[in-house]
Each structure stands twice: as C-alpha cells, then as structure tokens.
Amino acid sequence: MAGAEGFQYRALYPFRRERPEDLELLPGDVLVVSRAALQVLGVAEGNERCPQNVGWMPGLNERTRQRGDFPGTYVEFLGPVGLARPGPRPRGPRPLPARPREGPPEPGLTLPDLPEQFSPPDVAPPLLVKLVEAIERTGLDSESLYRPELPAQRTDWSLSDVEQWDAAALADGVKGFLLALPAPLLTPEAADEARRALQEAVGSVGPALEPPMLPLHRALTLRFLLQHLGRMARRAPALGPAVRALGIAFGPLLLLHVPPPSPPPPGGAPDGTEPSPDFPALLLEKLLQEHLEEQEVAPPALPPKPPKAKPAPTGLANEGSLASLQDAEWYWGDISREEVNEKLRDTPDGTFLVRDASSKIQGEYTLTLRKGGNNKLIKVFHRDGHYGFSEPLTFCSVVDLITHYRHESLAQYNAKLDTRLLYPVSKYQQDQIVKEDSVEAVGAQLKVYHQQYQEKSREYDQLYEEYTRTSQELQMKRTAIEAFNETIKIFEEQGQTQEKCSKEYLERFRREGNEKEMQRILLNSERLKSRIAEIHESRTKLEQELRAQALDNREIDKRMNSLKPDLMQLRKIRDQYLVWLTQKGARQKKINEWLGIKNETEDQYALMEDEDDLPHHEERTWVDGDTKHCVIYRTATGLGFAEPYNLYGSLKELVLHYQHTSLVQHNDALTVTLAHPVRAPGPGPPPAAH
C-alpha cells in the first residue's frame, strides 16, 4: 500500500444501514478508504485488492459525502487514489467535423446487411464490436451516452481514428451504425410479435426476438447490444433511470424503417388496446430489464461484524485458498490432457474442469471448456497471489475466478467464447457405472441400455425432421408475407392512381350526363378496394399461422434440447459397458447379439469364429507373451483408438495405417505394428530365443 494515500471501491449491491455507524450503499457508489484505516485493521500490503477478505471497512461514500462502515463483500476494488480533492478532468481529444459543403447535404453511406458483415461463431459485426470495445475502454459513466438525439449520417466507416474519439463521438458511432443498416435490426414480423407480447404483459418479451422469429444475425447483434447496454446501465448511479434513458436513446434505432402498426378499426383494437407511440423505448427498456434480471446474482452473505472497540486483524488474502481449491468438485489436480478429453467427450457446451498446468509451475492451472463441440484450453495465470486469464490479474483465488465466470460470460475475456461455465465435471460423481460382476449380467444390462438409447435416438430423429420441416415452412411463409406486402403496395399505388384519374373523368361524365360510364368507373374502384381487402385478410391469416407455427417450432426445439443430455448419458453408459465386456474378453459375436446386430456381413478384420483353435490362442503369436485388446471407437469424425486420432473412414483404412505405424503412440507397452492378420500366412514360427 506504499505510495497511495487511499483506495477506491465500487458498490456492487444495495445495502441498508443496520447500525448508526453504517453507510447505505447503492450499486455504482464510489467509496474511498484511507491507507491508515486499512493498516489499523491489520490489512497486509496488496490485500486491499480483495475487499471480501477484509470484512467491514471504514470509508467515505462520494455520492452522499457520508462516512461510516460498509461490508467488503458488497464492493469491488477500483484502484489507488490521492485523498486531495481532484481538479477538473481534462477533455479527451475529439476529431473536428468536416466543413459543410454548399448545396444539398451528402447522403450517409449505407452499410451491407448483417449476414454480409459477419458469420457465427462471431457474436456481432466487427464494426459494432470495435465501437463498443472503444466505449468500454473510455468509460461507461459519461452522461453523453444517454442522449436521445440522432447523430449525423456518416460517410466513412473505416474507423481508423476511433482511438481518438471521446465518449460522445463513440456513442454517436454506435447509433450511426444502426442507422446505416439497409434494414432495421428488428424485422416487421418480430416487431409485431414483440408489440403483442408487450401489450399482453404475459411472460417475457425476449423469446419473441429469438430465432426463427428473428433471423440469426439480427438476434446475435441484438444480444450483443443488450449486453453492452446492460453493462452501461449497471455503472450508472441509479439503475432504473439509466434503463429508461437507454430505452429512449436506443429503442427507436431498433425499429427505424419498420412501418407502424395498422390503424385500429373504429372503437380501438379487438382487445381494447391502443398502439403506444412510446413502443420502441418501452420495448428496449423491457428487454434490458429482462437481461439484467438474468444476470442478477444474489448478494453474498454479510461478514461477521466485530466489535468496534477491538477490530480483528485479517490474515493473508490467499490463506486457505489451496484447501478450498482441493475441495472444489471441478478441480482434478494432476491429470493428463488425454484424460480430460475422455471426461469431456460428448458433453454439452459449457461443460468444464480445471487441472494443474502441464508446465508444472506452482500456481498455474488450465481450464478446459467445451464450446462448439470442441475442447478449449484456457491458461490460468498467477502472480503475487492474484489469478486471471489475462492482465490485469484481479482474482484472489482460482475459486473466485471460476465462480465469477459461472455467472458471467467468458466473452469478457474472449469475444468468441460467449458462454458461461455451466456444467462442472465433478470428481465426486465418477463412480464405476458397471455394477454387475458377470459377463452375462453385464451383457443383459447392455441390451437394456442400448434399447433405451435407440428409442431416444428415434424420438430425437423424428423431432429433428419435424423441426427441419417446420423451419422450411416458416421461411416459405415469411417469403409469402413479403410477397403479400409487395402486392398490397402495388394495388394501393394503382388505387391511388385510379382515384386521382377517376375524379377528372367523373366530373367530365357528370357534365355530359353519361351515367353509364360513371357507374363503370365506380364499379372498377369498388372491385379494386375489395381485392385489396381480400389480400389484407389473406396476409393477416398467414401471419397468424406463422405465429402459431413459430411457437410450435420453439416447443420442438425445447424438446430436442431436453433429449440431448439423456442421449449423451445413455451413450456414455453403453460405451462403458462395451469397454468392460471387451476388457473381459467377450466375443464380438456375443456382443453383437446383445446389441441386436446381425452377424451376417462381418468385416474381413473381425473374428469369424468362436473356436479356441484360432491363431491368437497360439502363444507364439503373442506380444510379450500376452494378447492385447484395444477398443476401436466409432465417432462422428471416424474410427480410431483415441481422440484426436479418430479419423479413419473404415476399419480397413485404420488397419492399413497401423500396419506401418507403431501403436506406441497410444500405449507405451504396445511397441508393435499390426503386421500379421489372423488366418493370413505368417512369417513362420519365431526364433527359439523368443
């Protein structure tokens, strides 16, 4: 703590005064604690960065200008600060706008549509990501970020000098990006669905703006924008007013170019509601509230409060952290990368575990995370008692680091890892699955599990086919609605033209007294209006069918997702039974009977008979006097002995490869190749020396 007169902390949770000497806190409050006060409490140098280990701390709330005690578990460390009152904050550099040209203003540059700007696994368009990252580096506490005014349209999106922009210019850049899109972020169909959900006030609005109702690229961009605005709102002095201000500032930008709802018939809408002119702001405010509620974490328990007369000194910040790490279910200690791959095989995204780093350096660990069907390795760095994935290292223990990212997305560390640590692989739940003790009993149980797996697989396949079919039908209906919109537009333009011309002809025929021509014009006009009404009615019916089918499609998706864990677990159990039977020497023919596989077409490399006089029963053909059994796995990528070598399209390719390549890369005891197939002419008896 040398060289700093005091330290700043930010309140994360609200706190109400329990004793006269306590401070009341609101999220975002900045608190200042002097170095001398921490020294009196016995806080060692460096431990001021971990307020949760300090307990109750005396300080000044800069918002209320009151002094008192506050719980260290309710705040986060910001950094050192001088206790002298700071001077005015200097302005950051701001680029000068170009001199306006004479004549009509130059139109803004229209950006490509979102599918042309990025593709998953990217989470948002690169331009928007660059602007948001610059804003968050500059700071999220500027009032200029909440301005509702629309910015001037940009003609240059290179962003080459974005590092020199101030917070207001960066916020205008985000708004300008949404304005420059060729189509609004929310499609008309999604906007109507959200409007209906908001008016009915039943359930959440967010699901109405997820695929397939909202196209994937727009849904990802909206989610990224909500995450940024959520972080912005949390930094505000008061959360509620900040959410409302952000709704007013950014809500209309989501719906620009989207036509307003059709005017209701006389007497209002069928449900008695009226469309609200504040719908864009209310929609974004509701979406932000739902996003913040999802991220909401219950405040931690208050630390025990010592008597004021005898403040209890605290020990080192990391004391006991090793014991808590050893107790963590997701910490596996010193295991190999191959073991980790086996434990994470066929697990859902978000599954994770932590092991000791292969460097064997004390204090370094490796987090392995399942994402996109692959294992992602993330190094945990350690220095001066602090941990993290990258600089600055701000966590006081590995447990604190993992706990944080179980509630927050790893996109804070890497934009491509937009997931939380959801499913720990527990070392306490790795008991042997196979309980039976005889081959026949294990085989009978294998048959039961295999039948359950096949039934679940058939159910999943049927759901997947139905999901694919309904998704295609949804896309066709959306295309049809767009065609209806274009048709209505053409007919309405024709009606306007006819009405304009009809007035002149009607006046002319009225003067001439030609009733027959007047009736013909009026009849044509009525027919056109009737046709337009029919098209409107057909479009409305199709939109209702689209909404109902979209709900069914989401239900199918939910059922598919609920089946996935069962499928993975059944497959894991079945594979363990297969491994057990193979290790016990069960014949492949018998295993196939339990699995219900006919043995009519056997592979040329499989054993054809069960007699005991086959060549591998001859001790002369053994490897080091023993017969070795190696399990061959069949995976989505191919056949093989272990990840990541499951690459072969057939058993023949696998055998031909290992005819020239030693099996030692999979097992140190197998310094041998697949040289002599069973029943093939051999090289003759081995020398007597063997």
GIMO-V701882 format. One record per helix or strand. SS is the DSSP state (alpha for helix, beta for strand). FROM is the first residue (numbers start at 1). TO is the last residue. Records with the same first field share a line. If there is no record, write none. Layout:
SS=FROM-TO + FROM-TO
This chain:
beta=6-11 + 15-15 + 22-22 + 25-25 + 30-34 + 56-61 + 66-71 + 75-81 + 331-331 + 351-356 + 365-371 + 374-383 + 386-388 + 395-395 + 423-424 + 623-623 + 626-626 + 633-635 + 638-640 + 648-648
alpha=35-40 + 47-49 + 51-53 + 72-74 + 114-117 + 126-138 + 143-146 + 162-164 + 167-180 + 188-200 + 206-209 + 216-234 + 239-255 + 279-295 + 321-327 + 337-343 + 398-407 + 410-412 + 427-429 + 439-512 + 515-583 + 588-595 + 615-617 + 619-621 + 651-658 + 663-665
